[in-house]
Amino acid sequence: MKNGIGNFIFAVSALALGGCMVGPDYVPPTAEIAKEDLSEKHFFRDDGLWKEATPLESLPKGNWWKVFNDPVLDSLLEQCKKNNPTLAAAFYRVEQARQNARMDESQLYPQMNGNASFTRVASSRNDTLTYPQYDKWTTGFGMTWDLDLFGRVMSIIESDVATAQATLDAYNSLMLSMQAQIARTYFSIRQYYSEVDLLVRTLKVRKEQTELIENRVKLDFASDLDLQRAIEQEAEAAAQLSAVKRSIALARNNIAILLGTTPSKLVLDDAPLGNVLPKLPEAVPSQLLERRPDIAAAEREVYAANARIGAAQAGFFPTISISANTDLSANKIDKLINSSSFAWGVSPQIYIPIFQAGRIYAQKQVALAAHKETLENYKATVLAAIGEVENAMSSINLLKDEYAKRADVTKASKNVYELTRKQYDLGFVDYFSVSDASRLALINERAQISLRGDRFRACVDFIAAIGGGWELDEEEMQKRSGIKPGMYEAGKDFGSVEN
């Protein structure tokens, strides 16, 4: 009898270990997307620098913000990484996903438990039992093992692991998004401080002009209309200065929240925006599949949905479980530890679904539809990435030309103002011409400062669009003129989650 039970357990163990998974094989969606949606025709600004992509989302992105060579920005983004509560919450979502996978993995193995009990029973005196009252002491071990013959649990585990990887990629994507948002806001603040510097100087000049016109009115060299125009110009400059200061306050508040602190604790100087833009490499758009964490997350979601099809498919097949127990049982505790008290039992069970009224079929159809949904979401993510790269590349190229033209406009408007002032002093034009020339000069100079901020923000958008930084091998770098190897020094992956 014992040999028969042993042979049975050995047989089912072999079946469990050699069980097959009934779900479909996973076909990475990148194979089709790389040929269609990521084909070279979608990147007409790539200038022949196309590179076939391979999924390497774990490549280290490094501290991409170092290219701006701004210690203040470095400090802000490091604080965001360490202190932002939303990022911390995303980190713990990753931990939850990891532990969920471990919990489901435990279903592959036998579940063992220990037990101990004491029972005192008093029977009815009208019963025919010899012992109307007795004690029962029991202790032992039990085991339950659900055999994964058709890969249901393995499919669930694969889905859990892919979901955990997708959650980690979503964490990296959120970090990149937040840090890019901080960088854009930071350069906006620097732009505002440049405008403050301009408006403070302008307001000082406007006040001097108002005093000058007042004196000219007293001498009958100017009219009250000229004085009111001068007062209007001074008040307008003061109002614009207040508006810019309000923008600075709101932007500082936004940065403080992203840093996980209160605005009162944010330390940020009032330095204006610089003129030196970072040197960026030529874009290689097909590297999107290697670098962007949101695309990596979408691909892992497709994999997880594919694995869930296998779990649903396994519902059509039988399930087998084995329960076994070994106990010591006696009516007196001093007889419990005795070979005569030993008892055991083995209970193999099989469950075969015969009629479920379409429930299992519907479960599989749900899994199939969910897989198609994640695949379409993946395609949408890739297409959105293409659009972001194209927009960033267009902005960088076209803003450069616009900024150069705007500089010419600003210079010309300043010359017009100076010439109009001289003509007014000589009595050739009225003060309206002076005030209008001054107004246009201020508008054009502020527009140029705004464009300078747009150029810095476009650089941030470009880096975020390619997944946050870049890293090329030495051979690849040597093929490209004007790109120094030092630009590609790898840093620590800011998106990694430590165990």
C-alpha positions as CSV (number, residue, x, y, z in Angstrom):
1,M,0.0,0.0,0.0
2,K,2.8,2.4,0.9
3,N,4.6,1.7,-2.4
4,G,1.3,2.4,-4.3
5,I,0.9,5.8,-2.6
6,G,4.6,6.6,-3.2
7,N,4.3,5.7,-6.8
8,F,1.2,7.9,-7.2
9,I,2.8,10.9,-5.6
10,F,5.9,10.5,-7.7
11,A,3.8,10.3,-10.9
12,V,1.8,13.5,-10.1
13,S,5.0,15.3,-9.1
14,A,6.5,14.4,-12.5
15,L,3.4,15.7,-14.3
16,A,3.5,18.9,-12.3
17,L,7.1,19.6,-13.0
18,G,6.7,18.7,-16.7
19,G,3.3,20.4,-17.1
20,C,2.6,22.4,-20.2
21,M,1.4,26.0,-20.6
22,V,-1.6,26.2,-22.9
23,G,-1.5,30.0,-23.6
24,P,-0.3,31.6,-26.8
25,D,3.4,32.4,-27.3
26,Y,4.3,36.0,-26.8
27,V,5.1,38.0,-29.9
28,P,6.7,41.3,-29.0
29,P,4.7,44.2,-30.5
30,T,7.9,46.0,-31.3
31,A,8.6,43.8,-34.3
32,E,5.6,45.2,-36.2
33,I,5.8,48.7,-34.8
34,A,9.5,49.1,-35.7
35,K,8.7,48.3,-39.4
36,E,5.5,50.4,-39.6
37,D,5.1,53.2,-37.1
38,L,8.8,53.6,-36.4
39,S,9.9,53.5,-40.0
40,E,12.4,56.0,-41.3
41,K,9.8,57.9,-43.2
42,H,8.3,59.1,-40.0
43,F,11.5,60.9,-39.1
44,F,12.3,63.0,-42.1
45,R,14.7,65.2,-40.1
46,D,16.9,62.3,-39.2
47,D,19.3,63.0,-42.0
48,G,20.2,59.4,-42.6
49,L,21.2,58.7,-39.0
50,W,18.6,55.9,-38.7
51,K,19.4,53.0,-36.3
52,E,17.2,49.9,-36.0
53,A,15.9,49.7,-32.5
54,T,16.1,46.9,-30.0
55,P,14.2,46.9,-26.7
56,L,16.9,48.0,-24.2
57,E,14.8,50.2,-21.9
58,S,17.2,49.3,-19.0
59,L,20.0,51.4,-20.6
60,P,21.2,54.0,-18.0
61,K,19.8,57.4,-18.8
62,G,22.2,59.2,-16.4
63,N,21.6,62.6,-14.9
64,W,20.5,64.2,-18.2
65,W,20.2,67.7,-16.6
66,K,24.0,67.9,-16.3
67,V,24.2,69.1,-19.9
68,F,22.8,72.5,-18.8
69,N,25.8,72.9,-16.4
70,D,23.6,74.6,-13.8
71,P,24.3,73.7,-10.2
72,V,21.0,75.1,-9.0
73,L,19.0,72.9,-11.5
74,D,21.1,69.9,-10.4
75,S,20.1,70.5,-6.8
76,L,16.4,70.9,-7.6
77,L,16.2,67.7,-9.6
78,E,18.1,65.7,-7.0
79,Q,15.6,67.0,-4.3
80,C,12.7,65.9,-6.5
81,K,14.1,62.4,-6.8
82,K,14.6,62.1,-3.0
83,N,11.6,64.0,-1.5
84,N,8.7,64.0,-3.9
85,P,5.8,62.1,-2.2
86,T,4.1,61.2,-5.5
87,L,7.3,59.5,-6.6
88,A,7.6,57.8,-3.2
89,A,4.0,56.5,-3.7
90,A,4.9,55.2,-7.2
91,F,8.0,53.4,-5.6
92,Y,5.7,51.6,-3.2
93,R,3.4,50.6,-6.1
94,V,6.5,48.9,-7.6
95,E,7.1,47.1,-4.3
96,Q,3.4,46.0,-4.1
97,A,3.6,44.6,-7.7
98,R,6.8,42.7,-6.8
99,Q,5.3,41.1,-3.7
100,N,2.1,40.2,-5.6
101,A,4.2,38.2,-8.0
102,R,5.9,36.4,-5.1
103,M,2.5,35.6,-3.5
104,D,1.3,34.0,-6.7
105,E,4.6,32.1,-7.2
106,S,4.0,30.4,-3.8
107,Q,1.1,28.5,-5.4
108,L,3.6,26.4,-7.4
109,Y,4.8,24.7,-4.2
110,P,3.2,22.6,-1.5
111,Q,1.6,24.5,1.3
112,M,2.4,23.0,4.7
113,N,1.0,23.8,8.1
114,G,1.2,22.6,11.6
115,N,-1.7,22.0,14.0
116,A,-2.4,21.2,17.6
117,S,-5.8,20.9,19.4
118,F,-7.4,19.7,22.5
119,T,-11.1,18.6,22.7
120,R,-13.2,17.6,25.7
121,V,-16.5,16.0,24.8
122,A,-19.4,15.2,27.1
123,S,-22.0,13.0,25.5
124,S,-25.6,12.5,26.4
125,R,-26.2,10.0,29.2
126,N,-29.0,8.6,27.1
127,D,-26.6,7.5,24.4
128,T,-25.2,4.0,24.3
129,L,-21.5,5.2,24.4
130,T,-19.2,3.6,26.8
131,Y,-17.5,6.8,27.7
132,P,-20.0,9.7,28.2
133,Q,-17.0,12.1,28.6
134,Y,-13.6,11.9,27.1
135,D,-10.6,14.1,26.0
136,K,-8.8,14.2,22.7
137,W,-5.3,15.5,22.1
138,T,-4.1,16.0,18.5
139,T,-1.0,17.4,16.9
140,G,0.5,17.0,13.4
141,F,1.2,18.4,10.0
142,G,-0.9,18.9,6.9
143,M,0.1,19.6,3.3
144,T,-1.9,20.8,0.3
145,W,-0.5,20.9,-3.3
146,D,-2.4,22.2,-6.3
147,L,-0.6,20.8,-9.3
148,D,-0.1,23.3,-12.1
149,L,-0.4,20.8,-14.9
150,F,-1.6,23.2,-17.6
151,G,0.3,26.3,-16.6
152,R,-2.4,28.4,-15.1
153,V,-0.3,29.5,-12.2
154,M,2.8,29.9,-14.4
155,S,0.8,32.2,-16.7
156,I,-0.4,34.2,-13.7
157,I,3.2,34.5,-12.5
158,E,4.4,35.7,-15.9
159,S,1.6,38.3,-15.9
160,D,2.5,39.4,-12.4
161,V,6.2,39.7,-13.3
162,A,5.5,41.7,-16.4
163,T,3.1,43.9,-14.5
164,A,5.8,44.6,-11.9
165,Q,8.2,45.5,-14.7
166,A,5.6,47.8,-16.2
167,T,5.1,49.4,-12.8
168,L,8.8,50.1,-12.5
169,D,8.9,51.6,-16.0
170,A,5.9,53.7,-15.1
171,Y,7.8,54.9,-12.0
172,N,10.8,55.9,-14.2
173,S,8.4,57.6,-16.6
174,L,6.8,59.6,-13.8
175,M,10.2,60.6,-12.5
176,L,11.3,61.8,-15.9
177,S,8.1,63.7,-16.4
178,M,8.3,65.4,-13.1
179,Q,12.0,66.3,-13.5
180,A,11.3,67.7,-17.0
181,Q,8.4,69.7,-15.5
182,I,10.7,71.2,-12.9
183,A,13.4,72.0,-15.5
184,R,10.9,73.8,-17.7
185,T,9.5,75.7,-14.7
186,Y,13.0,76.6,-13.6
187,F,13.9,78.1,-16.9
188,S,10.6,80.0,-16.9
189,I,11.6,81.5,-13.6
190,R,15.0,82.4,-15.0
191,Q,13.2,84.0,-18.0
192,Y,10.9,86.0,-15.6
193,Y,13.9,87.3,-13.7
194,S,15.4,88.5,-17.0
195,E,12.1,90.3,-17.7
196,V,12.2,91.7,-14.2
197,D,15.7,93.1,-14.8
198,L,14.5,94.7,-18.1
199,L,11.3,96.1,-16.5
200,V,13.1,97.6,-13.5
201,R,15.5,99.4,-15.9
202,T,12.6,100.4,-18.1
203,L,10.6,101.7,-15.1
204,K,13.5,103.8,-14.0
205,V,13.7,105.4,-17.4
206,R,10.0,106.0,-17.5
207,K,10.1,107.8,-14.2
208,E,12.8,110.0,-15.5
209,Q,10.8,110.7,-18.6
210,T,7.8,111.6,-16.5
211,E,9.8,114.1,-14.5
212,L,11.3,115.5,-17.7
213,I,7.8,116.0,-19.2
214,E,6.6,117.6,-16.0
215,N,9.3,120.2,-16.2
216,R,8.7,120.8,-19.8
217,V,5.0,121.4,-19.1
218,K,5.9,124.0,-16.5
219,L,8.0,125.7,-19.1
220,D,5.2,125.4,-21.7
221,F,7.5,123.2,-23.9
222,A,5.1,120.2,-23.6
223,S,1.4,119.7,-23.2
224,D,-0.7,118.0,-20.5
225,L,-1.4,115.3,-23.1
226,D,2.3,114.5,-23.3
227,L,2.4,114.3,-19.5
228,Q,-0.5,111.9,-19.3
229,R,1.1,109.7,-21.9
230,A,4.3,109.7,-19.9
231,I,2.4,108.8,-16.7
232,E,0.6,106.1,-18.7
233,Q,3.9,104.6,-19.9
234,E,5.3,104.6,-16.3
235,A,2.2,102.9,-14.9
236,E,2.2,100.3,-17.7
237,A,5.8,99.4,-16.9
238,A,5.0,99.1,-13.2
239,A,1.9,96.9,-13.9
240,Q,4.0,94.6,-16.2
241,L,6.6,94.3,-13.4
242,S,3.9,93.3,-10.9
243,A,2.5,90.7,-13.4
244,V,5.9,89.1,-13.9
245,K,6.6,89.0,-10.1
246,R,3.2,87.2,-9.8
247,S,4.3,84.7,-12.4
248,I,7.6,84.1,-10.5
249,A,5.7,83.5,-7.2
250,L,3.3,81.0,-8.8
251,A,6.2,79.2,-10.6
252,R,8.2,79.0,-7.4
253,N,5.2,77.5,-5.6
254,N,4.8,74.9,-8.3
255,I,8.5,73.9,-8.0
256,A,8.3,73.7,-4.3
257,I,5.4,71.3,-4.4
258,L,7.2,69.1,-6.9
259,L,10.2,69.1,-4.6
260,G,8.1,67.8,-1.8
261,T,8.5,70.9,0.3
262,T,6.6,74.1,1.1
263,P,7.2,77.3,-0.9
264,S,8.5,79.2,2.2
265,K,11.4,76.6,2.4
266,L,12.4,76.9,-1.2
267,V,15.8,78.6,-1.7
268,L,16.2,80.0,-5.2
269,D,18.2,83.0,-6.3
270,D,17.1,85.6,-8.7
271,A,19.7,85.1,-11.4
272,P,18.5,85.9,-15.0
273,L,18.4,83.4,-17.8
274,G,21.7,82.8,-19.5
275,N,22.5,82.8,-23.2
276,V,24.4,79.5,-23.6
277,L,22.3,76.5,-24.7
278,P,23.5,72.9,-24.1
279,K,25.0,71.0,-26.9
280,L,22.6,68.2,-27.9
281,P,23.4,65.2,-30.1
282,E,21.8,64.4,-33.4
283,A,18.5,62.6,-32.7
284,V,18.2,58.9,-33.5
285,P,14.4,58.5,-33.2
286,S,14.4,54.7,-33.5
287,Q,16.1,54.6,-30.1
288,L,12.7,55.5,-28.6
289,L,12.2,51.8,-28.1
290,E,15.4,51.6,-26.1
291,R,15.1,54.7,-24.0
292,R,11.5,55.8,-23.2
293,P,10.2,54.2,-20.0
294,D,6.5,54.8,-21.1
295,I,7.0,52.7,-24.2
296,A,8.8,50.0,-22.1
297,A,5.8,50.0,-19.7
298,A,3.3,49.7,-22.5
299,E,5.2,46.7,-24.0
300,R,5.3,45.0,-20.6
301,E,1.5,45.5,-20.3
302,V,1.1,43.7,-23.6
303,Y,3.2,40.8,-22.3
304,A,1.1,40.7,-19.1
305,A,-2.1,40.6,-21.0
306,N,-0.7,37.8,-23.3
307,A,0.1,35.7,-20.2
308,R,-3.4,36.2,-18.8
309,I,-4.8,34.6,-22.0
310,G,-2.9,31.5,-21.0
311,A,-4.4,31.6,-17.5
312,A,-7.9,31.9,-18.9
313,Q,-7.2,29.1,-21.4
314,A,-6.1,26.8,-18.6
315,G,-9.6,27.1,-17.1
316,F,-10.9,24.6,-19.7
317,F,-8.6,21.8,-18.3
318,P,-8.8,19.7,-15.1
319,T,-7.2,20.8,-11.9
320,I,-5.6,18.3,-9.5
321,S,-4.8,18.8,-5.9
322,I,-3.3,16.6,-3.2
323,S,-4.0,16.9,0.5
324,A,-2.0,14.9,3.0
325,N,-1.7,14.9,6.8
326,T,0.2,13.1,9.5
327,D,-1.2,13.3,13.1
328,L,-0.6,12.1,16.6
329,S,-3.9,11.6,18.4
330,A,-4.7,10.3,21.9
331,N,-7.2,10.7,24.6
332,K,-4.5,11.4,27.2
333,I,-1.6,13.8,26.7
334,D,0.9,11.4,28.2
335,K,0.1,8.9,25.4
336,L,0.3,11.5,22.6
337,I,4.0,10.9,21.9
338,N,3.6,7.3,21.1
339,S,4.0,5.3,17.9
340,S,0.5,3.9,18.4
341,S,-0.9,7.4,18.3
342,F,0.3,7.9,14.7
343,A,-2.3,8.5,12.0
344,W,-2.0,9.7,8.4
345,G,-4.1,10.3,5.3
346,V,-3.7,11.1,1.6
347,S,-6.5,12.7,-0.4
348,P,-5.9,13.3,-4.2
349,Q,-8.7,15.3,-5.8
350,I,-9.5,16.2,-9.4
351,Y,-11.8,18.9,-10.6
352,I,-13.1,18.7,-14.2
353,P,-15.2,21.6,-15.6
354,I,-18.1,20.1,-17.5
355,F,-20.8,22.7,-17.8
356,Q,-20.1,26.3,-16.7
357,A,-22.8,28.1,-18.8
358,G,-20.2,29.9,-20.9
359,R,-18.3,31.4,-17.9
360,I,-14.9,30.0,-18.9
361,Y,-15.3,30.9,-22.5
362,A,-16.3,34.5,-21.5
363,Q,-13.2,34.7,-19.3
364,K,-11.0,33.8,-22.3
365,Q,-12.8,36.3,-24.5
366,V,-12.2,39.0,-21.9
367,A,-8.5,38.1,-21.8
368,L,-8.3,38.2,-25.6
369,A,-10.0,41.6,-25.8
370,A,-7.8,43.0,-23.0
371,H,-4.7,41.8,-24.9
372,K,-5.9,43.7,-28.0
373,E,-6.5,46.8,-25.9
374,T,-3.0,46.8,-24.5
375,L,-1.6,46.3,-28.0
376,E,-3.5,49.3,-29.3
377,N,-2.4,51.3,-26.3
378,Y,1.2,50.3,-27.1
379,K,0.8,51.6,-30.6
380,A,-0.7,54.8,-29.4
381,T,2.2,55.3,-27.0
382,V,4.7,54.8,-29.7
383,L,2.9,57.2,-32.1
384,A,2.7,59.8,-29.3
385,A,6.4,59.4,-28.7
386,I,7.0,60.1,-32.4
387,G,5.0,63.2,-32.3
388,E,6.8,64.5,-29.2
389,V,10.2,63.9,-30.8
390,E,9.1,65.6,-34.0
391,N,7.7,68.6,-32.1
392,A,10.9,69.0,-30.0
393,M,13.1,68.8,-33.1
394,S,11.0,71.3,-34.9
395,S,10.9,73.7,-31.9
396,I,14.7,73.6,-31.5
397,N,15.4,74.2,-35.2
398,L,12.7,76.8,-35.8
399,L,13.2,78.7,-32.5
400,K,16.8,79.2,-33.4
401,D,15.8,81.0,-36.6
402,E,13.0,82.9,-34.9
403,Y,15.3,84.0,-32.1
404,A,17.9,85.4,-34.6
405,K,15.2,87.3,-36.5
406,R,13.7,88.6,-33.2
407,A,17.1,89.9,-32.2
408,D,17.2,92.0,-35.4
409,V,13.7,93.3,-34.6
410,T,14.7,94.2,-31.0
411,K,17.8,96.0,-32.2
412,A,15.9,97.9,-34.8
413,S,13.2,98.9,-32.4
414,K,15.8,100.2,-29.9
415,N,17.3,102.3,-32.7
416,V,13.9,103.7,-33.6
417,Y,13.3,104.7,-30.0
418,E,16.6,106.5,-29.8
419,L,16.1,108.3,-33.1
420,T,12.6,109.3,-32.1
421,R,13.8,110.7,-28.8
422,K,16.4,112.8,-30.5
423,Q,13.7,114.1,-33.0
424,Y,11.4,114.9,-30.1
425,D,14.2,116.8,-28.3
426,L,14.7,118.8,-31.5
427,G,11.0,119.5,-31.8
428,F,10.4,117.5,-35.0
429,V,7.9,115.0,-33.6
430,D,5.4,115.0,-30.7
431,Y,5.7,112.8,-27.6
432,F,3.2,110.3,-29.0
433,S,5.9,109.1,-31.4
434,V,8.3,108.7,-28.5
435,S,5.9,106.8,-26.3
436,D,4.9,104.5,-29.1
437,A,8.5,103.7,-30.0
438,S,9.3,103.1,-26.4
439,R,6.3,100.7,-26.1
440,L,7.3,98.7,-29.2
441,A,10.9,98.5,-28.0
442,L,9.8,97.0,-24.7
443,I,7.4,94.6,-26.3
444,N,10.1,93.3,-28.7
445,E,12.7,92.9,-26.1
446,R,10.4,91.0,-23.8
447,A,9.5,88.8,-26.7
448,Q,13.1,88.1,-27.3
449,I,13.6,87.1,-23.7
450,S,10.5,84.9,-23.9
451,L,12.0,83.2,-27.0
452,R,15.2,82.5,-25.1
453,G,13.2,80.8,-22.4
454,D,11.4,78.8,-25.1
455,R,14.7,77.6,-26.5
456,F,15.8,76.2,-23.1
457,R,12.4,74.6,-22.6
458,A,12.6,73.1,-26.1
459,C,15.9,71.5,-25.1
460,V,14.3,70.0,-22.0
461,D,11.4,68.7,-24.1
462,F,13.8,67.1,-26.6
463,I,15.7,65.3,-23.9
464,A,12.5,64.1,-22.3
465,A,11.2,62.9,-25.7
466,I,14.1,60.7,-26.2
467,G,13.7,59.1,-22.8
468,G,16.0,61.3,-20.6
469,G,19.6,61.5,-21.7
470,W,21.5,59.4,-24.2
471,E,24.5,57.1,-24.3
472,L,26.3,55.9,-27.5
473,D,29.3,53.7,-27.8
474,E,32.6,55.2,-28.8
475,E,32.5,53.9,-32.4
476,E,29.1,55.5,-32.9
477,M,30.3,58.8,-31.5
478,Q,33.3,58.9,-33.8
479,K,31.0,58.7,-36.8
480,R,29.4,62.0,-35.8
481,S,31.2,65.3,-36.2
482,G,30.9,67.9,-33.5
483,I,30.0,65.5,-30.7
484,K,32.5,65.1,-27.9
485,P,32.7,61.7,-26.1
486,G,32.5,63.4,-22.8
487,M,28.9,64.2,-23.5
488,Y,28.0,60.6,-23.3
489,E,29.5,59.7,-19.9
490,A,27.0,57.4,-18.2
491,G,25.7,58.3,-14.8
492,K,23.7,56.3,-12.3
493,D,20.3,55.4,-13.5
494,F,18.1,57.9,-11.7
495,G,15.0,55.7,-12.3
496,S,16.2,52.6,-10.7
497,V,14.6,51.2,-7.6
498,E,16.9,49.7,-5.0
499,N,16.0,46.5,-3.2
